[in-house]
Amino acid sequence: MKICGLDECGRGAFAGPLVAAAAIINCDIESFPALLPAPLRDSKKLTEIQRNKIVATLPKLPIVYKIAEISVSEINQFGMGWANRQIFERLISETKATVFIVDGNLKFANPAVRTLIKGDDKCYHVMLASIIAKVYRDNLMAKLHRDFPKYGWDRNSGYGTAEHIKALKQFGQNLHHRSRYVATFTSKHSSKE
């Protein structure tokens, strides 16, 4: 049985694309963590250095993986609910596996797809997908930071930190911002002030 784990990164961010990864581990699952230069766990529970070390070893590992993006323009047009489902459906349609384990609680019509709440804490395949997606998206946001340094994306990856919110108030949005999300957030918070 070939198991594919899937996880996304950037769902709650104010800027940048939604990114997801699908990962298949082609060896004995219990021995796989020993092949890695850092612990295999949820990407949020690893340091940036640990995540980058794992991703640097990917070409040498017995794995297959794919990465997908949903652009900011698609998110702005169709919404995050659509984007979250669409990114997983794209990866599933492009990946050959017997079972797909998606982090979270989305419902899928495909009987081969199972969802697992906190899958990035419980399933090695999903943990690996979460690490791949996070490193890819963090690197992407660091590149975007070069063109838009005032938002601090090299530090906040596009999330709504105090620094990012302050920059939004001062400079407004740009083409990489999720306009509906930012507008909804700022209107909620400005009404409380």
Contacts in CASP RR format, 6 or more apart in sequence:
PFRMAT RR
TARGET T0000
AUTHOR 0000-0000-0000
METHOD contacts of the structure
MODEL  1
MKICGLDECGRGAFAGPLVAAAAIINCDIESFPALLPAPLRDSKKLTEIQ
RNKIVATLPKLPIVYKIAEISVSEINQFGMGWANRQIFERLISETKATVF
IVDGNLKFANPAVRTLIKGDDKCYHVMLASIIAKVYRDNLMAKLHRDFPK
YGWDRNSGYGTAEHIKALKQFGQNLHHRSRYVATFTSKHSSKE
1 98 0 8 1.000
1 99 0 8 1.000
2 24 0 8 1.000
2 96 0 8 1.000
2 97 0 8 1.000
2 98 0 8 1.000
2 99 0 8 1.000
3 24 0 8 1.000
3 25 0 8 1.000
3 97 0 8 1.000
3 98 0 8 1.000
3 99 0 8 1.000
3 100 0 8 1.000
3 101 0 8 1.000
3 125 0 8 1.000
4 22 0 8 1.000
4 23 0 8 1.000
4 24 0 8 1.000
4 92 0 8 1.000
4 95 0 8 1.000
4 97 0 8 1.000
4 99 0 8 1.000
4 100 0 8 1.000
4 101 0 8 1.000
4 125 0 8 1.000
5 22 0 8 1.000
5 23 0 8 1.000
5 24 0 8 1.000
5 100 0 8 1.000
5 101 0 8 1.000
5 102 0 8 1.000
5 103 0 8 1.000
5 123 0 8 1.000
5 125 0 8 1.000
5 126 0 8 1.000
5 128 0 8 1.000
5 129 0 8 1.000
6 20 0 8 1.000
6 21 0 8 1.000
6 22 0 8 1.000
6 23 0 8 1.000
6 88 0 8 1.000
6 91 0 8 1.000
6 92 0 8 1.000
6 100 0 8 1.000
6 101 0 8 1.000
6 102 0 8 1.000
6 103 0 8 1.000
6 126 0 8 1.000
6 129 0 8 1.000
7 20 0 8 1.000
7 21 0 8 1.000
7 43 0 8 1.000
7 102 0 8 1.000
7 103 0 8 1.000
7 119 0 8 1.000
7 120 0 8 1.000
7 126 0 8 1.000
7 129 0 8 1.000
7 130 0 8 1.000
7 133 0 8 1.000
8 18 0 8 1.000
8 19 0 8 1.000
8 20 0 8 1.000
8 84 0 8 1.000
8 87 0 8 1.000
8 88 0 8 1.000
8 103 0 8 1.000
8 133 0 8 1.000
9 18 0 8 1.000
9 19 0 8 1.000
9 20 0 8 1.000
9 43 0 8 1.000
9 130 0 8 1.000
9 133 0 8 1.000
9 134 0 8 1.000
9 136 0 8 1.000
9 137 0 8 1.000
10 16 0 8 1.000
10 18 0 8 1.000
10 19 0 8 1.000
10 137 0 8 1.000
10 157 0 8 1.000
10 159 0 8 1.000
11 18 0 8 1.000
11 80 0 8 1.000
11 84 0 8 1.000
12 80 0 8 1.000
12 159 0 8 1.000
12 181 0 8 1.000
13 157 0 8 1.000
13 158 0 8 1.000
13 159 0 8 1.000
13 160 0 8 1.000
13 178 0 8 1.000
14 158 0 8 1.000
14 159 0 8 1.000
14 160 0 8 1.000
14 164 0 8 1.000
14 168 0 8 1.000
14 177 0 8 1.000
14 178 0 8 1.000
14 181 0 8 1.000
14 182 0 8 1.000
14 185 0 8 1.000
15 72 0 8 1.000
15 141 0 8 1.000
15 144 0 8 1.000
15 151 0 8 1.000
15 153 0 8 1.000
15 158 0 8 1.000
15 164 0 8 1.000
15 174 0 8 1.000
15 176 0 8 1.000
15 177 0 8 1.000
15 178 0 8 1.000
16 72 0 8 1.000
16 137 0 8 1.000
16 140 0 8 1.000
16 141 0 8 1.000
16 144 0 8 1.000
16 158 0 8 1.000
16 176 0 8 1.000
16 177 0 8 1.000
16 178 0 8 1.000
17 69 0 8 1.000
17 70 0 8 1.000
17 71 0 8 1.000
17 72 0 8 1.000
17 75 0 8 1.000
17 137 0 8 1.000
17 140 0 8 1.000
18 69 0 8 1.000
18 70 0 8 1.000
18 75 0 8 1.000
18 80 0 8 1.000
18 83 0 8 1.000
18 84 0 8 1.000
18 87 0 8 1.000
19 67 0 8 1.000
19 68 0 8 1.000
19 69 0 8 1.000
19 87 0 8 1.000
19 133 0 8 1.000
19 136 0 8 1.000
19 137 0 8 1.000
19 140 0 8 1.000
20 67 0 8 1.000
20 68 0 8 1.000
20 87 0 8 1.000
20 88 0 8 1.000
20 91 0 8 1.000
20 129 0 8 1.000
20 133 0 8 1.000
21 65 0 8 1.000
21 66 0 8 1.000
21 67 0 8 1.000
21 68 0 8 1.000
21 91 0 8 1.000
21 128 0 8 1.000
21 129 0 8 1.000
21 130 0 8 1.000
21 132 0 8 1.000
21 133 0 8 1.000
21 136 0 8 1.000
22 65 0 8 1.000
22 66 0 8 1.000
22 68 0 8 1.000
22 91 0 8 1.000
22 92 0 8 1.000
22 94 0 8 1.000
22 95 0 8 1.000
22 100 0 8 1.000
22 129 0 8 1.000
23 63 0 8 1.000
23 64 0 8 1.000
23 65 0 8 1.000
23 125 0 8 1.000
23 126 0 8 1.000
23 128 0 8 1.000
23 129 0 8 1.000
23 132 0 8 1.000
24 63 0 8 1.000
24 64 0 8 1.000
24 65 0 8 1.000
24 95 0 8 1.000
24 97 0 8 1.000
24 125 0 8 1.000
25 32 0 8 1.000
25 62 0 8 1.000
25 63 0 8 1.000
25 124 0 8 1.000
25 125 0 8 1.000
25 128 0 8 1.000
26 62 0 8 1.000
26 63 0 8 1.000
26 64 0 8 1.000
27 35 0 8 1.000
27 62 0 8 1.000
29 124 0 8 1.000
29 125 0 8 1.000
32 40 0 8 1.000
32 62 0 8 1.000
32 124 0 8 1.000
33 39 0 8 1.000
33 40 0 8 1.000
33 124 0 8 1.000
35 57 0 8 1.000
35 61 0 8 1.000
35 62 0 8 1.000
36 53 0 8 1.000
36 54 0 8 1.000
36 57 0 8 1.000
36 61 0 8 1.000
37 53 0 8 1.000
37 54 0 8 1.000
37 56 0 8 1.000
37 57 0 8 1.000
38 46 0 8 1.000
38 49 0 8 1.000
38 50 0 8 1.000
38 51 0 8 1.000
38 53 0 8 1.000
38 54 0 8 1.000
39 46 0 8 1.000
39 50 0 8 1.000
40 54 0 8 1.000
40 124 0 8 1.000
40 127 0 8 1.000
40 128 0 8 1.000
40 131 0 8 1.000
41 121 0 8 1.000
41 127 0 8 1.000
42 120 0 8 1.000
42 121 0 8 1.000
42 127 0 8 1.000
42 130 0 8 1.000
43 51 0 8 1.000
43 120 0 8 1.000
43 127 0 8 1.000
43 130 0 8 1.000
43 131 0 8 1.000
43 133 0 8 1.000
43 134 0 8 1.000
43 135 0 8 1.000
44 120 0 8 1.000
44 130 0 8 1.000
44 134 0 8 1.000
46 54 0 8 1.000
46 131 0 8 1.000
48 138 0 8 1.000
51 131 0 8 1.000
51 134 0 8 1.000
51 135 0 8 1.000
52 135 0 8 1.000
54 128 0 8 1.000
54 131 0 8 1.000
54 135 0 8 1.000
55 131 0 8 1.000
55 132 0 8 1.000
55 135 0 8 1.000
58 65 0 8 1.000
58 132 0 8 1.000
63 128 0 8 1.000
64 95 0 8 1.000
65 128 0 8 1.000
65 129 0 8 1.000
65 132 0 8 1.000
66 91 0 8 1.000
66 94 0 8 1.000
66 95 0 8 1.000
67 132 0 8 1.000
67 133 0 8 1.000
67 136 0 8 1.000
68 87 0 8 1.000
68 90 0 8 1.000
68 91 0 8 1.000
68 94 0 8 1.000
69 87 0 8 1.000
70 83 0 8 1.000
70 86 0 8 1.000
70 87 0 8 1.000
72 175 0 8 1.000
72 176 0 8 1.000
72 177 0 8 1.000
72 178 0 8 1.000
74 83 0 8 1.000
74 86 0 8 1.000
75 83 0 8 1.000
75 178 0 8 1.000
75 181 0 8 1.000
76 178 0 8 1.000
76 179 0 8 1.000
76 180 0 8 1.000
78 86 0 8 1.000
79 180 0 8 1.000
80 178 0 8 1.000
80 181 0 8 1.000
84 106 0 8 1.000
85 106 0 8 1.000
88 102 0 8 1.000
88 106 0 8 1.000
88 108 0 8 1.000
88 113 0 8 1.000
89 108 0 8 1.000
92 100 0 8 1.000
92 108 0 8 1.000
92 110 0 8 1.000
92 112 0 8 1.000
92 113 0 8 1.000
97 112 0 8 1.000
98 112 0 8 1.000
99 112 0 8 1.000
99 113 0 8 1.000
99 114 0 8 1.000
100 110 0 8 1.000
100 112 0 8 1.000
100 113 0 8 1.000
100 114 0 8 1.000
101 114 0 8 1.000
101 115 0 8 1.000
101 116 0 8 1.000
101 119 0 8 1.000
101 123 0 8 1.000
101 125 0 8 1.000
101 126 0 8 1.000
102 108 0 8 1.000
102 113 0 8 1.000
102 114 0 8 1.000
102 115 0 8 1.000
102 116 0 8 1.000
102 126 0 8 1.000
103 115 0 8 1.000
103 116 0 8 1.000
103 117 0 8 1.000
103 118 0 8 1.000
103 119 0 8 1.000
103 120 0 8 1.000
103 126 0 8 1.000
103 129 0 8 1.000
103 130 0 8 1.000
104 115 0 8 1.000
104 116 0 8 1.000
104 117 0 8 1.000
104 118 0 8 1.000
104 119 0 8 1.000
105 115 0 8 1.000
105 117 0 8 1.000
106 115 0 8 1.000
107 115 0 8 1.000
108 115 0 8 1.000
116 122 0 8 1.000
116 123 0 8 1.000
116 126 0 8 1.000
119 126 0 8 1.000
119 127 0 8 1.000
120 126 0 8 1.000
120 127 0 8 1.000
120 129 0 8 1.000
120 130 0 8 1.000
121 127 0 8 1.000
137 157 0 8 1.000
138 157 0 8 1.000
141 153 0 8 1.000
141 154 0 8 1.000
141 157 0 8 1.000
141 158 0 8 1.000
142 153 0 8 1.000
142 154 0 8 1.000
144 153 0 8 1.000
144 176 0 8 1.000
145 151 0 8 1.000
145 152 0 8 1.000
145 153 0 8 1.000
145 154 0 8 1.000
148 174 0 8 1.000
148 176 0 8 1.000
150 167 0 8 1.000
150 170 0 8 1.000
150 171 0 8 1.000
151 158 0 8 1.000
151 163 0 8 1.000
151 164 0 8 1.000
151 167 0 8 1.000
151 168 0 8 1.000
151 171 0 8 1.000
151 174 0 8 1.000
152 158 0 8 1.000
152 163 0 8 1.000
152 164 0 8 1.000
152 167 0 8 1.000
153 164 0 8 1.000
155 161 0 8 1.000
155 163 0 8 1.000
156 163 0 8 1.000
156 164 0 8 1.000
158 164 0 8 1.000
160 185 0 8 1.000
165 186 0 8 1.000
165 189 0 8 1.000
168 177 0 8 1.000
168 182 0 8 1.000
168 186 0 8 1.000
169 186 0 8 1.000
173 179 0 8 1.000
173 182 0 8 1.000
END
